[in-house]
Amino acid sequence: MIVKRIIPCLDVKEGKVVKGTNFVSLRELGDPVKMASDYSKNGADEIIFLDISATNEGRQTMIDIVRETAETVFVPFTVGGGVRTIDDVTRLLQAGADKVGMNSAAVVNPQLITDAAARFGSQCVVVAVDAKRFDDGWHVMTHGGSKDTGIDALEWVKMAEQKGAGEILLTSVDTDGVKDGFDIGLTKAVVESVKIPVIASGGCGKPEHFSEVFEQTDVSAALAASIFHEDTFSIKEVKRSCLVQGVNVREDGLF
C-alpha cells in the first residue's frame, strides 16, 4: 500500500508566512525558516515553500530564505514562486531545494517543463496548477490565482505530464482557505487524468479532511497551511486521524 504524504505549505510574501481565503485577504503568520524547521522535526513528510508574490512583482524567489530553510529541514523541500527560466530552477536547486515548482511561467512556456526535466530529471519538476470552477469545467488560473487563462485544467495537467512534469501540485481556488474540505471533484478528475503523483491543496479545516481526500481519490499527498500555522491541529494529530481511518501514513514518532 502506498504511503500517503502529509505536507505543510508555507506561503511567503515579503519574508513572512501569510495565509488568506480564496487567494486574497492575506494575514501574516510567522517566520518561514523557523516554521519549516518545526514542521520538519514534528512529522512533516515534505515541506512546500511558495513565494506567492514573486510572479506579480516580477522578481526572483528569495534565495537567501530558501538556502536558510534548506539547511534547517530534513525532509524533501519544494520551492516555487517566480520561476521563469531554467536559470531560476538551477538557482533554487543549488540553494538547497529538492524540487522546484512552476506555475505561471510553465503555462506561458511549457518548454520550461521539458528543459528542467531534461537537465535535472522529472523528479525535480513540480507543476503547480491553480484551478477554478467555471460553467464549462475548471480553468487554470495564474498570477496567484488572479488571472483566468481560459485553459482547461484537465487538458493542462495532461500536457504538463507529457512535457516532463514529475508531480502536480493542485490547488482549488474555490476552496482555498475556506476550511470546508478539499475539492474532491476537482482532485479526483485531475488524478484520473494523469499517471504522475498529485498533491491536493486548498480547503483543509480539520484532520478528517485529509482522510476524506485520500479515501475518495487516489491522490498521493495532501497539504494544508492554516490548520498547521495557527496551531489548530498538529501534523501528528492529522496522521493519527488518518491511521484511525485506515489511511497508510508514515508513523515515525507518532506514539
N, C-alpha and C positions, 0 to 999 in steps of 0.2 A: 504494500500500500504506500502510495506517495505521501511523504511528509508535507503538510501544508505549512506555509510560512506566514508568520505574523510580523508586520513591518510598521514601525512608526515613521511618519513622514514629517520632515522639518521644512516648512515653507518659510523662506527667509527674504526679508526686504530690509535694505539699509542696515544689514548686520544683525537684525533681530528676528527671532522666530515670530511669525504672525499667523493669524487664522481668521477667516471670515465666513460668510454664508453666501452660497451661490457665487463665489469668487469676488465678493465685494464686502464692504463694512469690516475692513481688516482691523485687528487689535493685536497689540504686542503681547507676547507670552514669555519671552526669555532669551537667554544666550544659547545660540545653536551648538557651540562646541561643548559646553557643559551638559546640555540636554542629550546630545548624541552620545556622549561618554556614559551618562547614567543609563540610557537605554541599552547600550552595548553590554553593560555589566548586569543588567536585570532582565535578560531573557529575549531581547530582540533577535530575530533571525537575520535581519538585514536593517540597514538604515538608508533612507532616501532623503536627499538634500536637494531642494528645489529653490533656486534664486528666482522668485516669481516675477520680479520687476525687471529682470535683465533684458528681456526682449523689447519691452515697451520703452525702456530707457536707452536702448541701443548700446549697451556696454557688456563687457565680459563678466562671467561669473566671478565672484570674489575669490581669487585663487588662494590668498593667504588663509582665509577661513576654511577653505576646502583642505588645504595642507594641514592645518592645525587639527581639524576634525579627524582627518585620516590617521593622524598619529595617536588619537585617543580611543578609537573604536577597534574592536577585534572581531567584527563580523563584516560580511560584504557591504560595500558602501557605494551607492549610486548617486551621481551628481548630475543635475540638469539645470537649464536656465541660461539663455543667451548663447547657446551653442549654434554657431552659424557656419563654421568651416571645419575642415579636417584638422587644422592647427588648433582650434578650440578643443577638439576631442583629445588631441595629443597633450595639450597643457593640463587638462583635467586628470588624465591618466597619470601623467608624470607627477602631479601634485598629490597622488595617492588614491584617487577614485578607482574602484574595481570595475565599475560600469558607468557609461555616460548616457544620459537621457537627452533626447532631442525631440522637439515638437514643431514649433512654427517653421523653423528652417527646413526641416525634413519635408514638410508639406510643400513649401516653395521649390525645394530642390531635392527630390527623392534620391538623386545620385549620391547625396551626402551619406545616406544609409549604406549604400553599396561600397563607397570609398572607405568608410570607417570599418565596415565588416571585413573588407579585403585586407586592410592594414593591421587591424588588431584582433579580428575574429568576431563572429556574430555574438559570442557570449558577452562581449563588452558593450553591445549596442542595444539600448532600450529606447523604443519609440513610444513617447508619451502621447496619448490621444485623449483630448478633452472633448466629450461628445454631449450634445444637447438634443432633446427630442423636438421634432417638428412633425407636421402632418404627414410628410412622406417618409418618415423614419428618423434616423439620428444623423445629425450633421457634425462634421469636425469643426471645432472652434479653436482659434489660435489667439495669440497675444493675451495670455492669461484668461482665456475663456470669454474675451470681449468681442471677438471678430468671427462672424459666421462665414465660413468658406464656401458653404453650399455643397461641400463634398460629402458623399455618403460615407458614414463611419465604417460600415462593414466592408465596403469596397476598399477603403483606405487601409484597414488593417491587413487585408489580403495582399495589397500591393507592398506594404511595409515588410511583410514576411518574405515576399518574393525578392525584394531588394536586398535582403540580408539581415533584417532585424532578428535579434535573438530572444526578445521579450517585448510584450506590450504592457505599458502602464496605462490602464484605462480609468479615467475619471469622469463620472457623471456630473455635468454642470448643474443639472436639475436637483440632485440630491446633496451636493457638496455642502457640508456644514449644517445640514438640516437635522441630522441625527435620528432620522426615522428608518434607517437601514439602507443597505446598498441597493443600487438599481439592478434588481435581479434580471429583469427583462433584457436590458442592455448588456449586462455582463454575460448572460447565457448566450445571447446572439453573437457576441464577439468571440467568446471561447469556441463556439461551434464553427466559426468562420476560419480559424487558424489552427495550426498544429503546435506553434510555439507557446511557451508559458504566458499566462495573462495574470496581471496583478489587478485586483478590484480596488477601486478607490472612490470615496465620496458617499457620505451619509451615515457612517457608523456612529451609533449613540450608546451602545451597550454591548457586553460580551456576546450575547445571543445573536447579534447581527453577523458576527464572524461565522458562527456555526451555520447560520441560515444560508449564507452565500456559498459556503463550502459544500453544504448538503444539496443545494438546489442547482449548482453549476459545477463544472469541472475546473474552476479557476484554481491556479496553482498557489496563489498567495492573496492576502488582503491586507490593506493598510488603513491606518487611522491617524488622526492628528489630535483633534480636540480632546477626546476622552483620555488620551495619554498626557497631553501637555497640561491639562487642567487638573490632573490627578483624580479624575472621576473614577477611572479604573486603571489598574496596572497591567502590564503585559502578562505577568504571571496569572492574574485573575482571568484574563481572556483565555489563556492557554488551558487553565483548569476547567473553564466552562466548555471549551471545545472538546476536551477529553471526556467530560461527562456525556456529551452528545455523540461520542464515538468518532470524533474527528482526530485523525492522526497528526499530532504536532510534536515537535522536539520537547522532551521533558526535562532536560538538564536543569537542575537547581529548582525545580518546582515544588519539591516536597522535602 
